């Protein structure tokens, strides 16, 4: 059997807190989703002022990143480069930048999805949140 790390509720809370702080630092109203390695929702929050649809897009971006083990941006780029048949890939709903996988000990253990501002800013928030989790684990 393979043993690998897994996200805990405390990890999801840490990620969400860091994502919220990054969003507030820039005045961005977003939705933040954290999923496990199977794309199952662990945490979802929509900051005040974020569009209601962002609460559906953020988990979908996170799910795409977790299941594909890569940033959701990779799918957007494939489609932009003409591989439109990828739009029919099963299980992938939000192939837009803003979903970032979380890795630990060489394993994908989940992902963060953010929606509400420019896609590159969504990804910036997700990366900052994941970096905070790494710092938290290092200090523990």
N, C-alpha and C positions, 0 to 999 in steps of 0.2 A: 504494500500500500504506500501511496505517496502522502506525506504529511506536508501541509502548507498553511501559511497564516490565513487568517480570516478577519474581516472587519467586525468590530464590536459596535454596540450602540454608542459607547463612549467615543470610539473613533469617528462615527458618523456625526456625532454632536460636535467634536473638535473641528472636523472638516467644515461643517455648516457654519460654525462660529467664525472661522477664519474667512470663509467665503463672504459672509455677511459683512465682516469688518472691511474687506477689500472693496466690496460694493459701496458701502457707506463712505469710505475714504474718497471715492470718486463721484459720489452722488448718483449712483446708478440703481435704479429700481429693477430688480431681477427676481426670478425664481431659481431656487437651488435644489438640486436633487442628488442624492447619494444612493447608489445601488451596490449590491454584492456582485460576485463574479458571474452569477447567473442572470444578472440584469434585474433582480428583484428589488423593489424599492425599500430602502432602509430609512430614508429621511426626505422630506419635501417641505419647503417653506417658500412662500411668496411674500416678498417684501412689500411694504406699503407703496402703492403707486405702480406696481408692476402689472402689466396687462394680464387679464385672466388666462389667455391662451398660453402664456409663458409657463403656467403650472402643468400644462400638458406637454409642451415642447422640451422642457428641461429633463424630465425623466426619460423621454424618448432618446434624447441625445446621450444621456448617461448609459442607457441600455445598449445603444449601438456601439458605444466605446467599450463597454464591458464584454459584450458578446464577440466583438471583432478583435478585441485585444489591441486596439489602436485608436488614435484620436478620430472622432467622427469626421473631422475635416478631411481625412484621407478619402472617405467616400464621396464627399462633395467634389474634391479635386478630380477623382476618376470620372464622375459624371460630367463635370465641366470640360474634361478633355475628350468627351465624345462617347464614353462608355455608358450610354443611357440605358442599356439593358440591365445595369446594376440597380436601377430603380425597382426592379421586380425581385430583388434579393429578399428571401423570407426572413421575418423577424426584425428587420431593420426599418424603422419608421422615420427617424430624423437624421438624415445623412447631411447634417449641417455642422459647421464648426461650432464648438462649445461643449463637446463631450470629451473628457480626458480620462484615460484609464489610470487606475492606481495599482502600482506594483510594489511587492515586498518579497524579498528573498528570491527574486527571479520568477515570481508568479503574479499574474493579474488577479487581484483580490476584489476588484470592483471598479467603480468609475464615478466621476462627478459630472453632472450636466448642469449648465447654466443657460438661461434664456432671458432676454429682456432688453439687451443693448446690442451694439454691433457684435457680430459673431466673434471677431478677434478679441473684443473686450470680455465677452462671455468666457472665452478660453482663458484669458488672463486671470479672471476670478477663479476659475477651476484650478489652474496651475498653482496659484497662490494658496489656495485651500489645501491642496495636496502637499505642498511644501511645508505648510504648518503642521500637518500630520507627521511628516518625517521628522521635523524638529521636536515635536512632542514625544515621539517614540524614542528619539535619541536621548532626551533628557530623563526619561522614565527609568 
